[in-house]
């Protein structure tokens, strides 16, 4: 049997290894921030969402698709957050 890097279990292991340090970071610093904006490629977004599960407040977490054409949406999210803070 040949196991390749594209094996599903390997991908899960990589995601798990990557999300554990991020989860401990989020646990430590979540109280320092009021809003969270996630703008990352799909693979990284999955790792972030897995790590933040149950840590970040759902009503203050915004996920914007990572795409050049979504930059106006990202700007509107950031503008809305800035307006609420002012």
PDB file with SEQRES, HELIX, SHEET and CRYST1 records, atoms N, CA, C and O in Angstrom:
SEQRES   1 A   86  UNK UNK UNK UNK UNK UNK UNK UNK UNK UNK UNK UNK UNK          
SEQRES   2 A   86  UNK UNK UNK UNK UNK UNK UNK UNK UNK UNK UNK UNK UNK          
SEQRES   3 A   86  UNK UNK UNK UNK UNK UNK UNK UNK UNK UNK UNK UNK UNK          
SEQRES   4 A   86  UNK UNK UNK UNK UNK UNK UNK UNK UNK UNK UNK UNK UNK          
SEQRES   5 A   86  UNK UNK UNK UNK UNK UNK UNK UNK UNK UNK UNK UNK UNK          
SEQRES   6 A   86  UNK UNK UNK UNK UNK UNK UNK UNK UNK UNK UNK UNK UNK          
SEQRES   7 A   86  UNK UNK UNK UNK UNK UNK UNK UNK                              
HELIX    1 AA1 UNK A    8  UNK A   29  1                                  22    
HELIX    2 AA2 UNK A   30  UNK A   32  5                                   3    
HELIX    3 AA3 UNK A   42  UNK A   52  1                                  11    
HELIX    4 AA4 UNK A   58  UNK A   60  5                                   3    
HELIX    5 AA5 UNK A   68  UNK A   70  5                                   3    
HELIX    6 AA6 UNK A   71  UNK A   85  1                                  15    
SHEET    1 AA1 2 UNK A  36  UNK A  38  0                                        
SHEET    2 AA1 2 UNK A  61  UNK A  63  1                                        
CRYST1    1.000    1.000    1.000  90.00  90.00  90.00 P 1           1          
ATOM      1  N   UNK A   1       0.848  -1.184   0.000  1.00  0.00           N  
ATOM      2  CA  UNK A   1       0.000   0.000   0.000  1.00  0.00           C  
ATOM      3  C   UNK A   1       0.886   1.237   0.000  1.00  0.00           C  
ATOM      4  O   UNK A   1       1.839   1.328   0.774  1.00  0.00           O  
ATOM      5  N   UNK A   2       0.568   2.187  -0.872  1.00  0.00           N  
ATOM      6  CA  UNK A   2       1.321   3.433  -0.975  1.00  0.00           C  
ATOM      7  C   UNK A   2       0.451   4.563  -0.430  1.00  0.00           C  
ATOM      8  O   UNK A   2      -0.694   4.735  -0.849  1.00  0.00           O  
ATOM      9  N   UNK A   3       0.998   5.319   0.493  1.00  0.00           N  
ATOM     10  CA  UNK A   3       0.272   6.457   1.053  1.00  0.00           C  
ATOM     11  C   UNK A   3       0.866   7.717   0.456  1.00  0.00           C  
ATOM     12  O   UNK A   3       2.068   7.959   0.570  1.00  0.00           O  
ATOM     13  N   UNK A   4       0.028   8.516  -0.179  1.00  0.00           N  
ATOM     14  CA  UNK A   4       0.493   9.748  -0.807  1.00  0.00           C  
ATOM     15  C   UNK A   4       0.087  10.940   0.051  1.00  0.00           C  
ATOM     16  O   UNK A   4      -0.788  10.819   0.909  1.00  0.00           O  
ATOM     17  N   UNK A   5       0.715  12.089  -0.176  1.00  0.00           N  
ATOM     18  CA  UNK A   5       0.325  13.280   0.581  1.00  0.00           C  
ATOM     19  C   UNK A   5      -1.113  13.710   0.344  1.00  0.00           C  
ATOM     20  O   UNK A   5      -1.654  14.517   1.100  1.00  0.00           O  
ATOM     21  N   UNK A   6      -1.730  13.181  -0.694  1.00  0.00           N  
ATOM     22  CA  UNK A   6      -3.107  13.566  -0.992  1.00  0.00           C  
ATOM     23  C   UNK A   6      -4.124  12.690  -0.271  1.00  0.00           C  
ATOM     24  O   UNK A   6      -5.329  12.836  -0.475  1.00  0.00           O  
ATOM     25  N   UNK A   7      -3.651  11.803   0.549  1.00  0.00           N  
ATOM     26  CA  UNK A   7      -4.536  10.926   1.309  1.00  0.00           C  
ATOM     27  C   UNK A   7      -5.386  11.758   2.271  1.00  0.00           C  
ATOM     28  O   UNK A   7      -4.881  12.701   2.880  1.00  0.00           O  
ATOM     29  N   UNK A   8      -6.642  11.426   2.411  1.00  0.00           N  
ATOM     30  CA  UNK A   8      -7.554  12.178   3.261  1.00  0.00           C  
ATOM     31  C   UNK A   8      -7.105  12.245   4.710  1.00  0.00           C  
ATOM     32  O   UNK A   8      -7.236  13.287   5.352  1.00  0.00           O  
ATOM     33  N   UNK A   9      -6.577  11.147   5.231  1.00  0.00           N  
ATOM     34  CA  UNK A   9      -6.120  11.145   6.621  1.00  0.00           C  
ATOM     35  C   UNK A   9      -4.949  12.095   6.811  1.00  0.00           C  
ATOM     36  O   UNK A   9      -4.844  12.758   7.843  1.00  0.00           O  
ATOM     37  N   UNK A  10      -4.075  12.162   5.828  1.00  0.00           N  
ATOM     38  CA  UNK A  10      -2.923  13.054   5.911  1.00  0.00           C  
ATOM     39  C   UNK A  10      -3.383  14.512   5.961  1.00  0.00           C  
ATOM     40  O   UNK A  10      -2.866  15.306   6.747  1.00  0.00           O  
ATOM     41  N   UNK A  11      -4.344  14.851   5.129  1.00  0.00           N  
ATOM     42  CA  UNK A  11      -4.890  16.211   5.134  1.00  0.00           C  
ATOM     43  C   UNK A  11      -5.505  16.556   6.468  1.00  0.00           C  
ATOM     44  O   UNK A  11      -5.334  17.668   6.969  1.00  0.00           O  
ATOM     45  N   UNK A  12      -6.229  15.599   7.054  1.00  0.00           N  
ATOM     46  CA  UNK A  12      -6.829  15.832   8.370  1.00  0.00           C  
ATOM     47  C   UNK A  12      -5.749  16.040   9.419  1.00  0.00           C  
ATOM     48  O   UNK A  12      -5.882  16.901  10.289  1.00  0.00           O  
ATOM     49  N   UNK A  13      -4.676  15.252   9.341  1.00  0.00           N  
ATOM     50  CA  UNK A  13      -3.582  15.383  10.299  1.00  0.00           C  
ATOM     51  C   UNK A  13      -2.927  16.754  10.184  1.00  0.00           C  
ATOM     52  O   UNK A  13      -2.643  17.392  11.198  1.00  0.00           O  
ATOM     53  N   UNK A  14      -2.686  17.209   8.967  1.00  0.00           N  
ATOM     54  CA  UNK A  14      -2.092  18.531   8.756  1.00  0.00           C  
ATOM     55  C   UNK A  14      -3.008  19.618   9.308  1.00  0.00           C  
ATOM     56  O   UNK A  14      -2.541  20.522  10.001  1.00  0.00           O  
ATOM     57  N   UNK A  15      -4.298  19.544   9.015  1.00  0.00           N  
ATOM     58  CA  UNK A  15      -5.236  20.537   9.541  1.00  0.00           C  
ATOM     59  C   UNK A  15      -5.242  20.524  11.058  1.00  0.00           C  
ATOM     60  O   UNK A  15      -5.264  21.583  11.686  1.00  0.00           O  
ATOM     61  N   UNK A  16      -5.222  19.350  11.651  1.00  0.00           N  
ATOM     62  CA  UNK A  16      -5.252  19.239  13.100  1.00  0.00           C  
ATOM     63  C   UNK A  16      -3.980  19.814  13.713  1.00  0.00           C  
ATOM     64  O   UNK A  16      -4.041  20.542  14.704  1.00  0.00           O  
ATOM     65  N   UNK A  17      -2.837  19.494  13.134  1.00  0.00           N  
ATOM     66  CA  UNK A  17      -1.560  20.005  13.638  1.00  0.00           C  
ATOM     67  C   UNK A  17      -1.505  21.521  13.484  1.00  0.00           C  
ATOM     68  O   UNK A  17      -0.972  22.204  14.359  1.00  0.00           O  
ATOM     69  N   UNK A  18      -2.039  22.057  12.403  1.00  0.00           N  
ATOM     70  CA  UNK A  18      -2.013  23.500  12.170  1.00  0.00           C  
ATOM     71  C   UNK A  18      -3.005  24.234  13.053  1.00  0.00           C  
ATOM     72  O   UNK A  18      -2.745  25.367  13.457  1.00  0.00           O  
ATOM     73  N   UNK A  19      -4.140  23.613  13.364  1.00  0.00           N  
ATOM     74  CA  UNK A  19      -5.171  24.322  14.118  1.00  0.00           C  
ATOM     75  C   UNK A  19      -4.914  24.336  15.619  1.00  0.00           C  
ATOM     76  O   UNK A  19      -5.415  25.227  16.306  1.00  0.00           O  
ATOM     77  N   UNK A  20      -4.162  23.395  16.148  1.00  0.00           N  
ATOM     78  CA  UNK A  20      -3.927  23.368  17.598  1.00  0.00           C  
ATOM     79  C   UNK A  20      -3.173  24.594  18.112  1.00  0.00           C  
ATOM     80  O   UNK A  20      -3.617  25.196  19.089  1.00  0.00           O  
ATOM     81  N   UNK A  21      -2.043  24.997  17.496  1.00  0.00           N  
ATOM     82  CA  UNK A  21      -1.381  26.216  17.978  1.00  0.00           C  
ATOM     83  C   UNK A  21      -2.250  27.465  17.780  1.00  0.00           C  
ATOM     84  O   UNK A  21      -2.242  28.371  18.613  1.00  0.00           O  
ATOM     85  N   UNK A  22      -2.998  27.504  16.671  1.00  0.00           N  
ATOM     86  CA  UNK A  22      -3.881  28.631  16.424  1.00  0.00           C  
ATOM     87  C   UNK A  22      -4.978  28.688  17.477  1.00  0.00           C  
ATOM     88  O   UNK A  22      -5.340  29.771  17.937  1.00  0.00           O  
ATOM     89  N   UNK A  23      -5.507  27.539  17.859  1.00  0.00           N  
ATOM     90  CA  UNK A  23      -6.555  27.487  18.881  1.00  0.00           C  
ATOM     91  C   UNK A  23      -6.035  28.014  20.225  1.00  0.00           C  
ATOM     92  O   UNK A  23      -6.740  28.752  20.913  1.00  0.00           O  
ATOM     93  N   UNK A  24      -4.820  27.642  20.596  1.00  0.00           N  
ATOM     94  CA  UNK A  24      -4.278  28.133  21.857  1.00  0.00           C  
ATOM     95  C   UNK A  24      -4.027  29.641  21.778  1.00  0.00           C  
ATOM     96  O   UNK A  24      -4.226  30.356  22.760  1.00  0.00           O  
ATOM     97  N   UNK A  25      -3.587  30.127  20.604  1.00  0.00           N  
ATOM     98  CA  UNK A  25      -3.409  31.571  20.415  1.00  0.00           C  
ATOM     99  C   UNK A  25      -4.741  32.299  20.566  1.00  0.00           C  
ATOM    100  O   UNK A  25      -4.822  33.308  21.265  1.00  0.00           O  
ATOM    101  N   UNK A  26      -5.782  31.790  19.913  1.00  0.00           N  
ATOM    102  CA  UNK A  26      -7.094  32.432  19.993  1.00  0.00           C  
ATOM    103  C   UNK A  26      -7.629  32.424  21.412  1.00  0.00           C  
ATOM    104  O   UNK A  26      -8.192  33.423  21.860  1.00  0.00           O  
ATOM    105  N   UNK A  27      -7.467  31.322  22.129  1.00  0.00           N  
ATOM    106  CA  UNK A  27      -7.903  31.258  23.519  1.00  0.00           C  
ATOM    107  C   UNK A  27      -7.238  32.332  24.370  1.00  0.00           C  
ATOM    108  O   UNK A  27      -7.856  32.913  25.263  1.00  0.00           O  
ATOM    109  N   UNK A  28      -5.975  32.582  24.077  1.00  0.00           N  
ATOM    110  CA  UNK A  28      -5.208  33.536  24.873  1.00  0.00           C  
ATOM    111  C   UNK A  28      -5.584  34.986  24.551  1.00  0.00           C  
ATOM    112  O   UNK A  28      -5.628  35.824  25.452  1.00  0.00           O  
ATOM    113  N   UNK A  29      -5.855  35.291  23.274  1.00  0.00           N  
ATOM    114  CA  UNK A  29      -6.016  36.676  22.866  1.00  0.00           C  
ATOM    115  C   UNK A  29      -7.422  37.079  22.440  1.00  0.00           C  
ATOM    116  O   UNK A  29      -7.614  38.217  22.010  1.00  0.00           O  
ATOM    117  N   UNK A  30      -8.399  36.205  22.540  1.00  0.00           N  
ATOM    118  CA  UNK A  30      -9.749  36.531  22.082  1.00  0.00           C  
ATOM    119  C   UNK A  30     -10.342  37.702  22.868  1.00  0.00           C  
ATOM    120  O   UNK A  30     -11.130  38.471  22.318  1.00  0.00           O  
ATOM    121  N   UNK A  31      -9.988  37.846  24.112  1.00  0.00           N  
ATOM    122  CA  UNK A  31     -10.552  38.921  24.928  1.00  0.00           C  
ATOM    123  C   UNK A  31      -9.980  40.295  24.572  1.00  0.00           C  
ATOM    124  O   UNK A  31     -10.527  41.310  25.003  1.00  0.00           O  
ATOM    125  N   UNK A  32      -8.897  40.352  23.799  1.00  0.00           N  
ATOM    126  CA  UNK A  32      -8.288  41.630  23.425  1.00  0.00           C  
ATOM    127  C   UNK A  32      -8.973  42.289  22.238  1.00  0.00           C  
ATOM    128  O   UNK A  32      -8.720  43.461  21.961  1.00  0.00           O  
ATOM    129  N   UNK A  33      -9.833  41.568  21.533  1.00  0.00           N  
ATOM    130  CA  UNK A  33     -10.440  42.087  20.315  1.00  0.00           C  
ATOM    131  C   UNK A  33     -11.950  41.947  20.372  1.00  0.00           C  
ATOM    132  O   UNK A  33     -12.479  41.021  20.988  1.00  0.00           O  
ATOM    133  N   UNK A  34     -12.643  42.887  19.716  1.00  0.00           N  
ATOM    134  CA  UNK A  34     -14.105  42.853  19.699  1.00  0.00           C  
ATOM    135  C   UNK A  34     -14.645  42.197  18.427  1.00  0.00           C  
ATOM    136  O   UNK A  34     -15.669  41.513  18.465  1.00  0.00           O  
ATOM    137  N   UNK A  35     -13.959  42.405  17.304  1.00  0.00           N  
ATOM    138  CA  UNK A  35     -14.408  41.874  16.019  1.00  0.00           C  
ATOM    139  C   UNK A  35     -13.304  41.047  15.376  1.00  0.00           C  
ATOM    140  O   UNK A  35     -12.116  41.263  15.619  1.00  0.00           O  
ATOM    141  N   UNK A  36     -13.727  40.093  14.546  1.00  0.00           N  
ATOM    142  CA  UNK A  36     -12.789  39.217  13.851  1.00  0.00           C  
ATOM    143  C   UNK A  36     -13.219  39.110  12.395  1.00  0.00           C  
ATOM    144  O   UNK A  36     -14.365  38.766  12.106  1.00  0.00           O  
ATOM    145  N   UNK A  37     -12.298  39.404  11.477  1.00  0.00           N  
ATOM    146  CA  UNK A  37     -12.566  39.310  10.049  1.00  0.00           C  
ATOM    147  C   UNK A  37     -11.624  38.255   9.481  1.00  0.00           C  
ATOM    148  O   UNK A  37     -10.406  38.343   9.637  1.00  0.00           O  
ATOM    149  N   UNK A  38     -12.199  37.266   8.827  1.00  0.00           N  
ATOM    150  CA  UNK A  38     -11.416  36.196   8.209  1.00  0.00           C  
ATOM    151  C   UNK A  38     -11.456  36.396   6.705  1.00  0.00           C  
ATOM    152  O   UNK A  38     -12.517  36.325   6.085  1.00  0.00           O  
ATOM    153  N   UNK A  39     -10.291  36.646   6.126  1.00  0.00           N  
ATOM    154  CA  UNK A  39     -10.136  36.829   4.678  1.00  0.00           C  
ATOM    155  C   UNK A  39      -8.920  36.013   4.285  1.00  0.00           C  
ATOM    156  O   UNK A  39      -7.797  36.517   4.298  1.00  0.00           O  
ATOM    157  N   UNK A  40      -9.139  34.760   3.938  1.00  0.00           N  
ATOM    158  CA  UNK A  40      -8.038  33.826   3.700  1.00  0.00           C  
ATOM    159  C   UNK A  40      -8.426  32.829   2.613  1.00  0.00           C  
ATOM    160  O   UNK A  40      -9.612  32.591   2.385  1.00  0.00           O  
ATOM    161  N   UNK A  41      -7.429  32.244   1.940  1.00  0.00           N  
ATOM    162  CA  UNK A  41      -7.731  31.184   0.962  1.00  0.00           C  
ATOM    163  C   UNK A  41      -8.484  30.038   1.638  1.00  0.00           C  
ATOM    164  O   UNK A  41      -8.406  29.868   2.855  1.00  0.00           O  
ATOM    165  N   UNK A  42      -9.206  29.261   0.849  1.00  0.00           N  
ATOM    166  CA  UNK A  42     -10.089  28.215   1.386  1.00  0.00           C  
ATOM    167  C   UNK A  42      -9.396  27.267   2.352  1.00  0.00           C  
ATOM    168  O   UNK A  42      -9.945  26.960   3.410  1.00  0.00           O  
ATOM    169  N   UNK A  43      -8.203  26.797   2.011  1.00  0.00           N  
ATOM    170  CA  UNK A  43      -7.510  25.851   2.880  1.00  0.00           C  
ATOM    171  C   UNK A  43      -7.208  26.487   4.238  1.00  0.00           C  
ATOM    172  O   UNK A  43      -7.415  25.862   5.278  1.00  0.00           O  
ATOM    173  N   UNK A  44      -6.728  27.705   4.227  1.00  0.00           N  
ATOM    174  CA  UNK A  44      -6.416  28.396   5.474  1.00  0.00           C  
ATOM    175  C   UNK A  44      -7.690  28.767   6.228  1.00  0.00           C  
ATOM    176  O   UNK A  44      -7.728  28.729   7.458  1.00  0.00           O  
ATOM    177  N   UNK A  45      -8.732  29.126   5.479  1.00  0.00           N  
ATOM    178  CA  UNK A  45     -10.007  29.470   6.110  1.00  0.00           C  
ATOM    179  C   UNK A  45     -10.563  28.271   6.871  1.00  0.00           C  
ATOM    180  O   UNK A  45     -11.078  28.428   7.978  1.00  0.00           O  
ATOM    181  N   UNK A  46     -10.467  27.073   6.289  1.00  0.00           N  
ATOM    182  CA  UNK A  46     -10.939  25.869   6.977  1.00  0.00           C  
ATOM    183  C   UNK A  46     -10.174  25.630   8.275  1.00  0.00           C  
ATOM    184  O   UNK A  46     -10.766  25.259   9.288  1.00  0.00           O  
ATOM    185  N   UNK A  47      -8.861  25.843   8.243  1.00  0.00           N  
ATOM    186  CA  UNK A  47      -8.050  25.659   9.445  1.00  0.00           C  
ATOM    187  C   UNK A  47      -8.446  26.680  10.501  1.00  0.00           C  
ATOM    188  O   UNK A  47      -8.577  26.340  11.677  1.00  0.00           O  
ATOM    189  N   UNK A  48      -8.638  27.936  10.088  1.00  0.00           N  
ATOM    190  CA  UNK A  48      -9.030  28.985  11.034  1.00  0.00           C  
ATOM    191  C   UNK A  48     -10.400  28.685  11.627  1.00  0.00           C  
ATOM    192  O   UNK A  48     -10.585  28.798  12.838  1.00  0.00           O  
ATOM    193  N   UNK A  49     -11.358  28.307  10.795  1.00  0.00           N  
ATOM    194  CA  UNK A  49     -12.705  28.033  11.287  1.00  0.00           C  
ATOM    195  C   UNK A  49     -12.724  26.816  12.208  1.00  0.00           C  
ATOM    196  O   UNK A  49     -13.491  26.778  13.170  1.00  0.00           O  
ATOM    197  N   UNK A  50     -11.890  25.829  11.921  1.00  0.00           N  
ATOM    198  CA  UNK A  50     -11.793  24.664  12.799  1.00  0.00           C  
ATOM    199  C   UNK A  50     -11.193  25.062  14.139  1.00  0.00           C  
ATOM    200  O   UNK A  50     -11.639  24.598  15.189  1.00  0.00           O  
ATOM    201  N   UNK A  51     -10.183  25.919  14.102  1.00  0.00           N  
ATOM    202  CA  UNK A  51      -9.508  26.332  15.332  1.00  0.00           C  
ATOM    203  C   UNK A  51     -10.381  27.232  16.184  1.00  0.00           C  
ATOM    204  O   UNK A  51     -10.326  27.161  17.411  1.00  0.00           O  
ATOM    205  N   UNK A  52     -11.189  28.080  15.556  1.00  0.00           N  
ATOM    206  CA  UNK A  52     -11.968  29.052  16.315  1.00  0.00           C  
ATOM    207  C   UNK A  52     -13.303  28.511  16.819  1.00  0.00           C  
ATOM    208  O   UNK A  52     -14.023  29.213  17.529  1.00  0.00           O  
ATOM    209  N   UNK A  53     -13.632  27.309  16.471  1.00  0.00           N  
ATOM    210  CA  UNK A  53     -14.922  26.739  16.833  1.00  0.00           C  
ATOM    211  C   UNK A  53     -15.168  26.832  18.339  1.00  0.00           C  
ATOM    212  O   UNK A  53     -14.458  26.223  19.139  1.00  0.00           O  
ATOM    213  N   UNK A  54     -16.189  27.605  18.704  1.00  0.00           N  
ATOM    214  CA  UNK A  54     -16.552  27.763  20.104  1.00  0.00           C  
ATOM    215  C   UNK A  54     -15.733  28.797  20.857  1.00  0.00           C  
ATOM    216  O   UNK A  54     -15.964  29.010  22.047  1.00  0.00           O  
ATOM    217  N   UNK A  55     -14.777  29.447  20.191  1.00  0.00           N  
ATOM    218  CA  UNK A  55     -13.934  30.442  20.860  1.00  0.00           C  
ATOM    219  C   UNK A  55     -14.362  31.858  20.485  1.00  0.00           C  
ATOM    220  O   UNK A  55     -14.609  32.693  21.355  1.00  0.00           O  
ATOM    221  N   UNK A  56     -14.447  32.118  19.179  1.00  0.00           N  
ATOM    222  CA  UNK A  56     -14.787  33.460  18.728  1.00  0.00           C  
ATOM    223  C   UNK A  56     -16.289  33.680  18.790  1.00  0.00           C  
ATOM    224  O   UNK A  56     -17.066  32.764  18.520  1.00  0.00           O  
ATOM    225  N   UNK A  57     -16.702  34.894  19.144  1.00  0.00           N  
ATOM    226  CA  UNK A  57     -18.146  35.184  19.175  1.00  0.00           C  
ATOM    227  C   UNK A  57     -18.721  35.173  17.760  1.00  0.00           C  
ATOM    228  O   UNK A  57     -18.204  35.860  16.879  1.00  0.00           O  
ATOM    229  N   UNK A  58     -19.770  34.410  17.536  1.00  0.00           N  
ATOM    230  CA  UNK A  58     -20.326  34.245  16.195  1.00  0.00           C  
ATOM    231  C   UNK A  58     -20.892  35.542  15.629  1.00  0.00           C  
ATOM    232  O   UNK A  58     -20.831  35.764  14.420  1.00  0.00           O  
ATOM    233  N   UNK A  59     -21.441  36.403  16.482  1.00  0.00           N  
ATOM    234  CA  UNK A  59     -22.019  37.649  15.995  1.00  0.00           C  
ATOM    235  C   UNK A  59     -20.961  38.711  15.683  1.00  0.00           C  
ATOM    236  O   UNK A  59     -21.288  39.745  15.100  1.00  0.00           O  
ATOM    237  N   UNK A  60     -19.725  38.481  16.051  1.00  0.00           N  
ATOM    238  CA  UNK A  60     -18.651  39.440  15.797  1.00  0.00           C  
ATOM    239  C   UNK A  60     -17.560  38.847  14.908  1.00  0.00           C  
ATOM    240  O   UNK A  60     -16.463  39.400  14.830  1.00  0.00           O  
ATOM    241  N   UNK A  61     -17.844  37.737  14.240  1.00  0.00           N  
ATOM    242  CA  UNK A  61     -16.887  37.097  13.339  1.00  0.00           C  
ATOM    243  C   UNK A  61     -17.435  37.173  11.918  1.00  0.00           C  
ATOM    244  O   UNK A  61     -18.539  36.702  11.644  1.00  0.00           O  
ATOM    245  N   UNK A  62     -16.667  37.762  11.030  1.00  0.00           N  
ATOM    246  CA  UNK A  62     -17.082  37.949   9.648  1.00  0.00           C  
ATOM    247  C   UNK A  62     -16.142  37.172   8.735  1.00  0.00           C  
ATOM    248  O   UNK A  62     -14.921  37.304   8.825  1.00  0.00           O  
ATOM    249  N   UNK A  63     -16.723  36.363   7.859  1.00  0.00           N  
ATOM    250  CA  UNK A  63     -15.936  35.591   6.898  1.00  0.00           C  
ATOM    251  C   UNK A  63     -16.224  36.148   5.511  1.00  0.00           C  
ATOM    252  O   UNK A  63     -17.356  36.104   5.031  1.00  0.00           O  
ATOM    253  N   UNK A  64     -15.175  36.676   4.872  1.00  0.00           N  
ATOM    254  CA  UNK A  64     -15.296  37.223   3.524  1.00  0.00           C  
ATOM    255  C   UNK A  64     -14.507  36.302   2.597  1.00  0.00           C  
ATOM    256  O   UNK A  64     -13.345  36.002   2.872  1.00  0.00           O  
ATOM    257  N   UNK A  65     -15.126  35.846   1.495  1.00  0.00           N  
ATOM    258  CA  UNK A  65     -14.410  34.964   0.568  1.00  0.00           C  
ATOM    259  C   UNK A  65     -13.132  35.626   0.053  1.00  0.00           C  
ATOM    260  O   UNK A  65     -13.106  36.823  -0.234  1.00  0.00           O  
ATOM    261  N   UNK A  66     -12.082  34.826  -0.056  1.00  0.00           N  
ATOM    262  CA  UNK A  66     -10.785  35.314  -0.507  1.00  0.00           C  
ATOM    263  C   UNK A  66     -10.770  35.324  -2.023  1.00  0.00           C  
ATOM    264  O   UNK A  66     -10.541  34.301  -2.669  1.00  0.00           O  
ATOM    265  N   UNK A  67     -11.020  36.505  -2.579  1.00  0.00           N  
ATOM    266  CA  UNK A  67     -11.104  36.652  -4.022  1.00  0.00           C  
ATOM    267  C   UNK A  67     -10.903  38.127  -4.339  1.00  0.00           C  
ATOM    268  O   UNK A  67     -11.386  38.992  -3.609  1.00  0.00           O  
ATOM    269  N   UNK A  68     -10.202  38.412  -5.409  1.00  0.00           N  
ATOM    270  CA  UNK A  68      -9.963  39.791  -5.809  1.00  0.00           C  
ATOM    271  C   UNK A  68     -11.276  40.552  -5.981  1.00  0.00           C  
ATOM    272  O   UNK A  68     -11.362  41.736  -5.658  1.00  0.00           O  
ATOM    273  N   UNK A  69     -12.285  39.871  -6.486  1.00  0.00           N  
ATOM    274  CA  UNK A  69     -13.570  40.518  -6.735  1.00  0.00           C  
ATOM    275  C   UNK A  69     -14.370  40.746  -5.459  1.00  0.00           C  
ATOM    276  O   UNK A  69     -15.383  41.445  -5.489  1.00  0.00           O  
ATOM    277  N   UNK A  70     -13.939  40.172  -4.345  1.00  0.00           N  
ATOM    278  CA  UNK A  70     -14.626  40.359  -3.064  1.00  0.00           C  
ATOM    279  C   UNK A  70     -13.993  41.466  -2.217  1.00  0.00           C  
ATOM    280  O   UNK A  70     -14.422  41.700  -1.087  1.00  0.00           O  
ATOM    281  N   UNK A  71     -12.983  42.144  -2.752  1.00  0.00           N  
ATOM    282  CA  UNK A  71     -12.360  43.237  -2.008  1.00  0.00           C  
ATOM    283  C   UNK A  71     -13.352  44.346  -1.639  1.00  0.00           C  
ATOM    284  O   UNK A  71     -13.261  44.881  -0.535  1.00  0.00           O  
ATOM    285  N   UNK A  72     -14.299  44.717  -2.519  1.00  0.00           N  
ATOM    286  CA  UNK A  72     -15.303  45.703  -2.098  1.00  0.00           C  
ATOM    287  C   UNK A  72     -16.146  45.211  -0.901  1.00  0.00           C  
ATOM    288  O   UNK A  72     -16.506  46.002  -0.029  1.00  0.00           O  
ATOM    289  N   UNK A  73     -16.453  43.916  -0.865  1.00  0.00           N  
ATOM    290  CA  UNK A  73     -17.197  43.359   0.266  1.00  0.00           C  
ATOM    291  C   UNK A  73     -16.346  43.422   1.535  1.00  0.00           C  
ATOM    292  O   UNK A  73     -16.854  43.747   2.608  1.00  0.00           O  
ATOM    293  N   UNK A  74     -15.070  43.116   1.418  1.00  0.00           N  
ATOM    294  CA  UNK A  74     -14.169  43.207   2.565  1.00  0.00           C  
ATOM    295  C   UNK A  74     -14.110  44.639   3.072  1.00  0.00           C  
ATOM    296  O   UNK A  74     -14.148  44.880   4.278  1.00  0.00           O  
ATOM    297  N   UNK A  75     -14.017  45.583   2.154  1.00  0.00           N  
ATOM    298  CA  UNK A  75     -13.973  46.986   2.559  1.00  0.00           C  
ATOM    299  C   UNK A  75     -15.256  47.405   3.253  1.00  0.00           C  
ATOM    300  O   UNK A  75     -15.207  48.135   4.243  1.00  0.00           O  
ATOM    301  N   UNK A  76     -16.401  46.962   2.758  1.00  0.00           N  
ATOM    302  CA  UNK A  76     -17.667  47.339   3.393  1.00  0.00           C  
ATOM    303  C   UNK A  76     -17.780  46.737   4.793  1.00  0.00           C  
ATOM    304  O   UNK A  76     -18.324  47.380   5.692  1.00  0.00           O  
ATOM    305  N   UNK A  77     -17.283  45.527   4.993  1.00  0.00           N  
ATOM    306  CA  UNK A  77     -17.283  44.917   6.325  1.00  0.00           C  
ATOM    307  C   UNK A  77     -16.397  45.723   7.263  1.00  0.00           C  
ATOM    308  O   UNK A  77     -16.787  46.020   8.392  1.00  0.00           O  
ATOM    309  N   UNK A  78     -15.204  46.074   6.795  1.00  0.00           N  
ATOM    310  CA  UNK A  78     -14.291  46.855   7.630  1.00  0.00           C  
ATOM    311  C   UNK A  78     -14.868  48.240   7.905  1.00  0.00           C  
ATOM    312  O   UNK A  78     -14.769  48.728   9.031  1.00  0.00           O  
ATOM    313  N   UNK A  79     -15.469  48.888   6.901  1.00  0.00           N  
ATOM    314  CA  UNK A  79     -16.096  50.195   7.106  1.00  0.00           C  
ATOM    315  C   UNK A  79     -17.221  50.124   8.128  1.00  0.00           C  
ATOM    316  O   UNK A  79     -17.351  51.012   8.971  1.00  0.00           O  
ATOM    317  N   UNK A  80     -18.036  49.073   8.060  1.00  0.00           N  
ATOM    318  CA  UNK A  80     -19.124  48.908   9.026  1.00  0.00           C  
ATOM    319  C   UNK A  80     -18.588  48.737  10.452  1.00  0.00           C  
ATOM    320  O   UNK A  80     -19.152  49.284  11.400  1.00  0.00           O  
ATOM    321  N   UNK A  81     -17.522  47.994  10.594  1.00  0.00           N  
ATOM    322  CA  UNK A  81     -16.915  47.803  11.915  1.00  0.00           C  
ATOM    323  C   UNK A  81     -16.353  49.126  12.431  1.00  0.00           C  
ATOM    324  O   UNK A  81     -16.533  49.465  13.601  1.00  0.00           O  
ATOM    325  N   UNK A  82     -15.680  49.865  11.569  1.00  0.00           N  
ATOM    326  CA  UNK A  82     -15.113  51.163  11.974  1.00  0.00           C  
ATOM    327  C   UNK A  82     -16.230  52.120  12.378  1.00  0.00           C  
ATOM    328  O   UNK A  82     -16.108  52.817  13.385  1.00  0.00           O  
ATOM    329  N   UNK A  83     -17.310  52.163  11.613  1.00  0.00           N  
ATOM    330  CA  UNK A  83     -18.427  53.045  11.947  1.00  0.00           C  
ATOM    331  C   UNK A  83     -19.052  52.682  13.291  1.00  0.00           C  
ATOM    332  O   UNK A  83     -19.451  53.563  14.054  1.00  0.00           O  
ATOM    333  N   UNK A  84     -19.132  51.409  13.573  1.00  0.00           N  
ATOM    334  CA  UNK A  84     -19.707  50.988  14.861  1.00  0.00           C  
ATOM    335  C   UNK A  84     -18.783  51.356  16.015  1.00  0.00           C  
ATOM    336  O   UNK A  84     -19.250  51.681  17.106  1.00  0.00           O  
ATOM    337  N   UNK A  85     -17.465  51.304  15.776  1.00  0.00           N  
ATOM    338  CA  UNK A  85     -16.520  51.638  16.820  1.00  0.00           C  
ATOM    339  C   UNK A  85     -16.465  53.139  17.102  1.00  0.00           C  
ATOM    340  O   UNK A  85     -16.145  53.562  18.213  1.00  0.00           O  
ATOM    341  N   UNK A  86     -16.785  53.947  16.069  1.00  0.00           N  
ATOM    342  CA  UNK A  86     -16.745  55.397  16.261  1.00  0.00           C  
ATOM    343  C   UNK A  86     -17.976  55.888  16.887  1.00  0.00           C  
ATOM    344  O   UNK A  86     -18.113  57.088  17.121  1.00  0.00           O  
TER     345      UNK A  86                                                      
END                                                                             
